[in-house]
Amino acid sequence: MKRSLVILRPIDSARETENRAEKLGLSVIADPLFIIEPMEWTAPPAGQFDALMLTSANAVKYGGDMLSQYVQLPVLAVGDATAMAARQAGFTVTDIGNGGAEDLLQSLGPDRYPRILRLTGKDHVKTAASPQKLTLRRVYQAAALPLGESAQTALQQGHVVLLYSVRAAKILNDEMDRLQLERSNNDIVALSPAIAEAAGSRWKSVQAAEQPTDDALLSLAGRLCLP
């Protein structure tokens, strides 16, 4: 049996991954485990910063009208999708990193953009200390949903599950326990080793992508979908 990819990301991100997967000839079952919601936040004056860091396109989509006051700041974007969303909103993207926020900061060196405003989600990957002074504002949150019927059916049959965050791994495990679903028929493909570790060990297999990108994730997952 040719297996499918089970995508649990919020709907907009799930569609992006689904489009990439289908171009590779992969079958997809998309059933979001999260819904993205805006959060109330206080916007500090733009003059206090040398650059704006965006680690997700959701920061652009859900940041609200206050984003416009930062349009003159150069944008440091994690991932091509984030960079595209920023450009479409009128920002100038100067740096794109595909290895996560910490790798992007390290690529700047000690002297570029000493004061950075980072707009992110309520649940985000924390970065180690860096020469730059980072000011954090949470502008959106991913609210968890119960595991949908399509995902439940897929997991009963046994497919390949894509995981993009430690939180998703934990919530999926909680839902598997709540619904008494068997893990051992399903493979997990995680965006990073930390996410793979959070997924646990009762699955058919748990593997992490070589790089934290959709391309690397889908390359690995595609091999597991072969009959």
SESELO-493379 format. One line per 4 residues: number of its first residue (from 1); their letters; for each residue x, y, z of N, C-alpha, C. Coordinates in nm, 3 decimals, m for minus. Layout:
N
NUM = a = X/Y/Z/X/Y/Z/X/Y/Z ~ ...
***
This chain:
227
1 = mkrs = 0.084/m0.119/0.000/0.000/0.000/0.000/0.087/0.124/0.000 ~ 0.059/0.214/m0.094/0.130/0.341/m0.095/0.076/0.426/0.017 ~ 0.163/0.479/0.098/0.121/0.553/0.216/0.113/0.702/0.188 ~ 0.039/0.770/0.271/0.018/0.914/0.256/0.090/0.991/0.366
5 = lvil = 0.106/1.120/0.342/0.157/1.209/0.444/0.040/1.265/0.524 ~ 0.053/1.265/0.655/m0.047/1.327/0.742/0.009/1.460/0.789 ~ m0.055/1.568/0.748/m0.009/1.703/0.781/m0.104/1.763/0.884 ~ m0.049/1.801/0.999/m0.128/1.851/1.111/m0.110/2.001/1.133
9 = rpid = m0.042/2.068/1.043/m0.013/2.212/1.058/m0.141/2.296/1.046 ~ m0.138/2.421/1.093/m0.251/2.512/1.069/m0.280/2.521/0.920 ~ m0.403/2.552/0.884/m0.451/2.531/0.748/m0.367/2.600/0.641 ~ m0.326/2.726/0.662/m0.248/2.795/0.559/m0.114/2.726/0.535
13 = sare = m0.045/2.691/0.644/0.083/2.621/0.632/0.063/2.481/0.575 ~ m0.047/2.416/0.614/m0.075/2.282/0.563/m0.093/2.284/0.412 ~ m0.160/2.386/0.363/m0.181/2.395/0.217/m0.050/2.415/0.143 ~ 0.040/2.496/0.201/0.170/2.517/0.139/0.248/2.385/0.130
17 = tenr = 0.249/2.311/0.241/0.319/2.183/0.241/0.251/2.084/0.148 ~ 0.118/2.086/0.146/0.044/1.996/0.058/0.078/2.022/m0.088 ~ 0.087/2.149/m0.127/0.122/2.182/m0.266/0.260/2.130/m0.302 ~ 0.356/2.147/m0.211/0.491/2.097/m0.237/0.490/1.944/m0.248
21 = aekl = 0.417/1.879/m0.159/0.413/1.733/m0.157/0.350/1.678/m0.284 ~ 0.242/1.740/m0.327/0.174/1.690/m0.447/0.259/1.707/m0.572 ~ 0.342/1.810/m0.576/0.434/1.826/m0.690/0.537/1.715/m0.694 ~ 0.561/1.652/m0.578/0.653/1.539/m0.571/0.582/1.406/m0.591
25 = glsv = 0.453/1.411/m0.619/0.375/1.290/m0.641/0.332/1.220/m0.515 ~ 0.332/1.293/m0.403/0.297/1.232/m0.275/0.150/1.258/m0.243 ~ 0.085/1.158/m0.186/m0.053/1.171/m0.141/m0.056/1.236/m0.003 ~ m0.156/1.320/0.021/m0.159/1.400/0.143/m0.295/1.389/0.212
29 = iadp = m0.291/1.381/0.343/m0.410/1.395/0.427/m0.383/1.512/0.521 ~ m0.448/1.624/0.497/m0.427/1.744/0.578/m0.544/1.761/0.674 ~ m0.514/1.764/0.801/m0.618/1.778/0.904/m0.557/1.855/1.021 ~ m0.569/1.988/1.020/m0.496/2.072/1.116/m0.523/2.037/1.262
33 = lfii = m0.416/2.038/1.339/m0.422/2.017/1.484/m0.420/2.152/1.557 ~ m0.407/2.261/1.479/m0.399/2.396/1.536/m0.477/2.494/1.451 ~ m0.520/2.602/1.515/m0.575/2.716/1.443/m0.499/2.840/1.491 ~ m0.460/2.926/1.397/m0.382/3.045/1.431/m0.476/3.161/1.467
37 = epme = m0.445/3.226/1.578/m0.525/3.338/1.625/m0.433/3.456/1.659 ~ m0.475/3.579/1.631/m0.394/3.695/1.670/m0.396/3.715/1.821 ~ m0.290/3.776/1.872/m0.282/3.812/2.014/m0.271/3.964/2.026 ~ m0.321/4.015/2.136/m0.300/4.157/2.165/m0.153/4.179/2.202
41 = wtap = m0.095/4.284/2.148/0.045/4.312/2.179/0.070/4.462/2.174 ~ 0.173/4.503/2.245/0.213/4.643/2.250/0.332/4.663/2.157 ~ 0.321/4.758/2.066/0.426/4.783/1.967/0.524/4.889/2.017 ~ 0.649/4.853/2.046/0.747/4.953/2.088/0.784/5.044/1.970
45 = pagq = 0.833/5.164/1.997/0.867/5.257/1.889/0.971/5.198/1.793 ~ 0.948/5.219/1.665/1.037/5.163/1.563/1.179/5.219/1.575 ~ 1.193/5.342/1.625/1.324/5.403/1.636/1.417/5.335/1.734 ~ 1.364/5.243/1.814/1.447/5.171/1.910/1.520/5.052/1.848
49 = fdal = 1.495/5.026/1.717/1.547/4.903/1.657/1.619/4.929/1.525 ~ 1.710/4.837/1.495/1.785/4.843/1.369/1.733/4.744/1.267 ~ 1.654/4.645/1.310/1.601/4.544/1.219/1.482/4.475/1.284 ~ 1.403/4.412/1.198/1.286/4.335/1.241/1.310/4.189/1.206
53 = mlts = 1.297/4.099/1.303/1.313/3.956/1.277/1.176/3.889/1.275 ~ 1.152/3.813/1.169/1.028/3.737/1.154/1.064/3.591/1.135 ~ 1.013/3.505/1.222/1.045/3.363/1.212/0.931/3.282/1.153 ~ 0.820/3.347/1.122/0.707/3.279/1.060/0.626/3.380/0.981
57 = anav = 0.568/3.334/0.870/0.478/3.420/0.794/0.357/3.459/0.875 ~ 0.325/3.382/0.979/0.210/3.415/1.063/0.226/3.549/1.134 ~ 0.351/3.587/1.163/0.374/3.716/1.227/0.328/3.830/1.137 ~ 0.344/3.812/1.006/0.299/3.912/0.909/0.147/3.906/0.894
61 = kygg = 0.095/3.785/0.885/m0.049/3.768/0.860/m0.135/3.811/0.978 ~ m0.083/3.795/1.100/m0.165/3.820/1.219/m0.113/3.933/1.307 ~ m0.009/4.002/1.263/0.047/4.110/1.343/m0.039/4.233/1.352 ~ m0.128/4.251/1.253/m0.222/4.363/1.258/m0.166/4.493/1.202
65 = dmls = m0.243/4.600/1.219/m0.209/4.730/1.161/m0.080/4.789/1.218 ~ m0.043/4.748/1.338/0.077/4.806/1.400/0.205/4.771/1.327 ~ 0.200/4.669/1.242/0.319/4.631/1.165/0.367/4.743/1.074 ~ 0.273/4.826/1.029/0.309/4.928/0.930/0.415/5.024/0.981
69 = qyvq = 0.424/5.046/1.112/0.522/5.140/1.164/0.665/5.087/1.155 ~ 0.680/4.958/1.122/0.814/4.899/1.112/0.858/4.876/0.967 ~ 0.779/4.927/0.872/0.806/4.894/0.732/0.941/4.948/0.684 ~ 0.994/5.049/0.753/1.123/5.104/0.712/1.241/5.021/0.764
73 = lpvl = 1.217/4.928/0.856/1.325/4.846/0.910/1.358/4.730/0.817 ~ 1.486/4.698/0.801/1.522/4.578/0.725/1.471/4.454/0.797 ~ 1.428/4.356/0.721/1.370/4.235/0.778/1.466/4.117/0.769 ~ 1.481/4.048/0.880/1.555/3.922/0.887/1.450/3.812/0.894
77 = avgd = 1.443/3.728/0.792/1.335/3.629/0.781/1.389/3.488/0.792 ~ 1.318/3.406/0.867/1.350/3.263/0.873/1.262/3.191/0.773 ~ 1.321/3.144/0.664/1.248/3.068/0.564/1.199/3.154/0.449 ~ 1.192/3.092/0.331/1.149/3.163/0.211/1.003/3.207/0.219
81 = atam = 0.917/3.126/0.282/0.775/3.162/0.292/0.757/3.288/0.377 ~ 0.835/3.298/0.484/0.829/3.417/0.568/0.878/3.539/0.491 ~ 0.987/3.522/0.418/1.041/3.632/0.338/0.941/3.679/0.234 ~ 0.873/3.585/0.169/0.774/3.620/0.068/0.658/3.698/0.130
85 = aarq = 0.610/3.653/0.245/0.500/3.722/0.311/0.541/3.863/0.350 ~ 0.665/3.879/0.397/0.713/4.011/0.436/0.721/4.105/0.315 ~ 0.773/4.056/0.205/0.784/4.139/0.084/0.645/4.179/0.034 ~ 0.552/4.085/0.038/0.416/4.116/m0.008/0.350/4.221/0.080
89 = agft = 0.395/4.231/0.205/0.341/4.332/0.298/0.415/4.464/0.288 ~ 0.514/4.474/0.199/0.583/4.600/0.177/0.716/4.614/0.247 ~ 0.765/4.507/0.311/0.893/4.512/0.382/1.008/4.481/0.286 ~ 1.127/4.526/0.325/1.249/4.493/0.252/1.325/4.386/0.329
93 = vtdi = 1.340/4.270/0.269/1.408/4.157/0.333/1.555/4.161/0.296 ~ 1.641/4.169/0.396/1.785/4.176/0.371/1.856/4.042/0.394 ~ 1.801/3.960/0.483/1.865/3.833/0.516/1.759/3.724/0.530 ~ 1.787/3.607/0.474/1.698/3.492/0.487/1.779/3.375/0.542
97 = gngg = 1.729/3.315/0.647/1.795/3.197/0.703/1.701/3.078/0.698 ~ 1.753/2.963/0.662/1.671/2.842/0.654/1.705/2.742/0.763 ~ 1.787/2.783/0.859/1.824/2.691/0.966/1.767/2.727/1.101 ~ 1.672/2.821/1.105/1.613/2.862/1.231/1.663/2.998/1.277
101 = aedl = 1.598/3.052/1.380/1.629/3.187/1.428/1.772/3.198/1.479 ~ 1.819/3.098/1.552/1.953/3.105/1.610/2.060/3.105/1.501 ~ 2.044/3.022/1.400/2.141/3.019/1.290/2.142/3.153/1.216 ~ 2.024/3.212/1.200/2.017/3.341/1.132/2.090/3.448/1.211
105 = lqsl = 2.072/3.448/1.342/2.142/3.546/1.426/2.292/3.526/1.419 ~ 2.337/3.403/1.422/2.480/3.375/1.417/2.542/3.418/1.284 ~ 2.462/3.413/1.178/2.513/3.452/1.046/2.535/3.603/1.034 ~ 2.476/3.680/1.124/2.488/3.825/1.115/2.624/3.876/1.160
109 = gpdr = 2.689/3.802/1.248/2.811/3.854/1.308/2.777/3.948/1.423 ~ 2.878/3.994/1.495/2.852/4.071/1.617/2.810/4.217/1.595 ~ 2.834/4.271/1.477/2.816/4.416/1.459/2.690/4.455/1.381 ~ 2.632/4.364/1.305/2.515/4.400/1.225/2.388/4.399/1.311
113 = ypri = 2.310/4.501/1.294/2.179/4.511/1.359/2.186/4.483/1.509 ~ 2.248/4.571/1.585/2.265/4.546/1.729/2.134/4.541/1.808 ~ 2.028/4.605/1.755/1.899/4.606/1.827/1.791/4.550/1.734 ~ 1.736/4.435/1.769/1.642/4.364/1.682/1.509/4.342/1.755
117 = lrlt = 1.401/4.372/1.685/1.267/4.341/1.734/1.223/4.209/1.669 ~ 1.196/4.110/1.751/1.152/3.980/1.700/1.003/3.963/1.726 ~ 0.926/3.946/1.618/0.783/3.920/1.629/0.760/3.771/1.607 ~ 0.690/3.709/1.701/0.681/3.564/1.696/0.548/3.517/1.755
121 = gkdh = 0.535/3.386/1.769/0.414/3.329/1.826/0.428/3.308/1.976 ~ 0.316/3.276/2.039/0.317/3.253/2.183/0.412/3.139/2.218 ~ 0.410/3.033/2.138/0.501/2.920/2.158/0.607/2.929/2.049 ~ 0.730/2.953/2.088/0.836/2.976/1.991/0.966/2.913/2.039
125 = vkta = 1.058/2.897/1.945/1.190/2.843/1.978/1.275/2.955/2.036 ~ 1.325/2.933/2.156/1.410/3.033/2.220/1.550/3.026/2.162 ~ 1.619/3.139/2.158/1.754/3.145/2.105/1.855/3.163/2.218 ~ 1.976/3.117/2.192/2.083/3.136/2.289/2.126/3.283/2.290
129 = aspq = 2.208/3.317/2.386/2.257/3.455/2.396/2.331/3.493/2.268 ~ 2.313/3.617/2.224/2.380/3.665/2.104/2.427/3.808/2.127 ~ 2.518/3.859/2.043/2.564/3.997/2.060/2.452/4.099/2.041 ~ 2.350/4.061/1.964/2.239/4.152/1.940/2.145/4.156/2.061
133 = kltl = 2.087/4.272/2.084/1.983/4.284/2.186/1.849/4.255/2.121 ~ 1.784/4.147/2.165/1.657/4.106/2.108/1.541/4.149/2.198 ~ 1.444/4.215/2.137/1.319/4.247/2.205/1.210/4.161/2.144 ~ 1.139/4.087/2.228/1.042/3.990/2.180/0.899/4.041/2.198
137 = rrvy = 0.819/4.022/2.094/0.676/4.048/2.104/0.600/3.929/2.044 ~ 0.509/3.873/2.123/0.425/3.763/2.075/0.301/3.822/2.011 ~ 0.281/3.794/1.882/0.171/3.858/1.809/0.064/3.759/1.762 ~ 0.089/3.629/1.776/m0.012/3.529/1.738/0.008/3.405/1.823
141 = qaaa = m0.093/3.320/1.824/m0.081/3.194/1.895/m0.146/3.083/1.812 ~ m0.095/2.961/1.830/m0.152/2.843/1.766/m0.234/2.769/1.870 ~ m0.366/2.784/1.862/m0.455/2.718/1.957/m0.477/2.573/1.913 ~ m0.463/2.480/2.008/m0.474/2.338/1.976/m0.620/2.298/1.952
145 = lplg = m0.638/2.203/1.860/m0.768/2.145/1.829/m0.765/1.995/1.859 ~ m0.880/1.934/1.880/m0.881/1.788/1.889/m0.839/1.726/1.756 ~ m0.782/1.608/1.761/m0.741/1.539/1.639/m0.864/1.512/1.553 ~ m0.861/1.558/1.428/m0.977/1.548/1.340/m1.005/1.406/1.294
149 = esaq = m1.124/1.388/1.238/m1.166/1.254/1.195/m1.078/1.199/1.083 ~ m1.038/1.285/0.989/m0.952/1.238/0.879/m0.817/1.191/0.931 ~ m0.761/1.266/1.026/m0.633/1.227/1.084/m0.648/1.100/1.166 ~ m0.758/1.087/1.240/m0.780/0.966/1.318/m0.786/0.843/1.229
153 = talq = m0.860/0.853/1.120/m0.871/0.740/1.027/m0.735/0.705/0.967 ~ m0.661/0.808/0.929/m0.528/0.785/0.870/m0.435/0.716/0.968 ~ m0.437/0.759/1.094/m0.349/0.702/1.194/m0.389/0.559/1.229 ~ m0.514/0.526/1.218/m0.558/0.388/1.238/m0.506/0.298/1.126
157 = qghv = m0.497/0.353/1.005/m0.451/0.275/0.890/m0.298/0.261/0.887 ~ m0.229/0.366/0.930/m0.083/0.367/0.929/m0.027/0.445/0.812 ~ 0.024/0.566/0.841/0.081/0.652/0.737/0.207/0.720/0.790 ~ 0.246/0.831/0.727/0.367/0.904/0.764/0.327/1.041/0.814
161 = vlly = 0.355/1.069/0.941/0.311/1.193/1.004/0.426/1.295/1.005 ~ 0.397/1.416/0.958/0.496/1.523/0.961/0.476/1.606/1.087 ~ 0.584/1.632/1.159/0.578/1.713/1.281/0.672/1.832/1.269 ~ 0.620/1.951/1.298/0.695/2.075/1.279/0.733/2.144/1.410
165 = svra = 0.689/2.092/1.524/0.721/2.158/1.651/0.715/2.057/1.764 ~ 0.787/2.089/1.871/0.782/2.006/1.992/0.640/2.005/2.047 ~ 0.575/2.120/2.044/0.438/2.127/2.095/0.345/2.035/2.017 ~ 0.358/2.033/1.884/0.275/1.944/1.803/0.298/1.798/1.840
169 = akil = 0.424/1.762/1.864/0.455/1.624/1.903/0.388/1.588/2.034 ~ 0.393/1.679/2.130/0.332/1.652/2.261/0.181/1.642/2.252 ~ 0.120/1.732/2.177/m0.025/1.730/2.164/m0.071/1.605/2.088 ~ 0.002/1.568/1.985/m0.032/1.446/1.911/m0.027/1.325/2.003
173 = ndem = 0.076/1.316/2.084/0.085/1.204/2.179/m0.032/1.203/2.276 ~ m0.070/1.319/2.326/m0.185/1.327/2.416/m0.313/1.281/2.347 ~ m0.330/1.320/2.221/m0.448/1.280/2.146/m0.447/1.130/2.115 ~ m0.331/1.077/2.085/m0.321/0.932/2.061/m0.363/0.855/2.185
177 = drlq = m0.321/0.902/2.303/m0.359/0.836/2.428/m0.509/0.853/2.456 ~ m0.559/0.974/2.434/m0.701/1.001/2.462/m0.791/0.915/2.376 ~ m0.753/0.898/2.249/m0.837/0.824/2.154/m0.800/0.676/2.146 ~ m0.697/0.639/2.223/m0.650/0.499/2.226/m0.614/0.449/2.086
181 = lers = m0.537/0.530/2.015/m0.492/0.495/1.881/m0.354/0.429/1.888 ~ m0.331/0.333/1.800/m0.205/0.260/1.797/m0.099/0.340/1.722 ~ 0.015/0.358/1.784/0.124/0.433/1.722/0.207/0.350/1.624 ~ 0.220/0.220/1.649/0.325/0.138/1.586/0.308/0.119/1.436
185 = nndi = 0.193/0.159/1.379/0.175/0.149/1.234/0.220/0.276/1.162 ~ 0.255/0.379/1.235/0.283/0.510/1.177/0.429/0.551/1.194 ~ 0.483/0.611/1.088/0.617/0.669/1.094/0.606/0.818/1.125 ~ 0.701/0.868/1.201/0.709/1.012/1.231/0.830/1.070/1.159
189 = vals = 0.808/1.180/1.088/0.918/1.256/1.028/0.913/1.396/1.087 ~ 1.019/1.431/1.158/1.022/1.556/1.234/1.116/1.657/1.170 ~ 1.087/1.784/1.195/1.167/1.891/1.135/1.304/1.903/1.201 ~ 1.318/1.853/1.324/1.446/1.864/1.395/1.461/1.748/1.491
193 = paia = 1.584/1.723/1.538/1.604/1.616/1.637/1.526/1.640/1.767 ~ 1.514/1.766/1.809/1.439/1.795/1.932/1.292/1.755/1.918 ~ 1.236/1.779/1.801/1.097/1.742/1.776/1.084/1.589/1.771 ~ 1.180/1.524/1.708/1.180/1.378/1.703/1.185/1.319/1.843
197 = eaag = 1.266/1.377/1.928/1.276/1.328/2.066/1.144/1.346/2.139 ~ 1.077/1.459/2.117/0.950/1.484/2.183/0.841/1.388/2.137 ~ 0.857/1.333/2.016/0.756/1.240/1.963/0.755/1.107/2.036 ~ 0.865/1.073/2.100/0.870/0.947/2.174/0.914/0.830/2.086
201 = srwk = 0.902/0.708/2.139/0.963/0.592/2.074/0.867/0.478/2.042 ~ 0.739/0.498/2.058/0.645/0.388/2.036/0.591/0.382/1.893 ~ 0.643/0.467/1.807/0.600/0.469/1.668/0.675/0.363/1.587 ~ 0.631/0.339/1.463/0.701/0.246/1.375/0.844/0.291/1.356
205 = svqa = 0.862/0.418/1.332/0.996/0.479/1.328/0.980/0.628/1.356 ~ 1.088/0.688/1.405/1.092/0.832/1.429/1.222/0.883/1.369 ~ 1.211/0.973/1.272/1.330/1.024/1.204/1.323/1.176/1.195 ~ 1.439/1.240/1.191/1.447/1.385/1.178/1.510/1.421/1.044
209 = aeqp = 1.459/1.530/0.985/1.515/1.578/0.858/1.658/1.625/0.878 ~ 1.738/1.613/0.771/1.879/1.655/0.779/1.893/1.805/0.799 ~ 1.799/1.881/0.744/1.795/2.026/0.760/1.653/2.065/0.798 ~ 1.635/2.173/0.876/1.500/2.213/0.918/1.425/2.290/0.809
213 = tdda = 1.405/2.223/0.694/1.334/2.283/0.582/1.228/2.187/0.532 ~ 1.126/2.243/0.465/1.022/2.159/0.407/1.079/2.063/0.303 ~ 1.175/2.110/0.224/1.233/2.025/0.120/1.300/1.901/0.180 ~ 1.377/1.922/0.287/1.445/1.809/0.351/1.343/1.717/0.417
217 = llsl = 1.241/1.774/0.478/1.137/1.695/0.544/1.062/1.610/0.442 ~ 1.024/1.668/0.332/0.947/1.595/0.232/1.032/1.492/0.159 ~ 1.160/1.520/0.143/1.249/1.421/0.081/1.255/1.294/0.165 ~ 1.271/1.311/0.295/1.275/1.197/0.384/1.141/1.126/0.392
221 = agrl = 1.034/1.204/0.407/0.901/1.146/0.418/0.860/1.071/0.291 ~ 0.900/1.125/0.177/0.865/1.062/0.049/0.920/0.922/0.037 ~ 1.039/0.900/0.088/1.098/0.765/0.084/1.019/0.667/0.169 ~ 0.964/0.715/0.279/0.885/0.629/0.366/0.747/0.599/0.309
225 = clp = 0.701/0.680/0.216/0.569/0.658/0.156/0.570/0.552/0.047 ~ 0.689/0.514/0.002/0.696/0.415/m0.105/0.645/0.281/m0.057 ~ 0.572/0.207/m0.145/0.518/0.076/m0.104/0.630/m0.026/m0.082
***
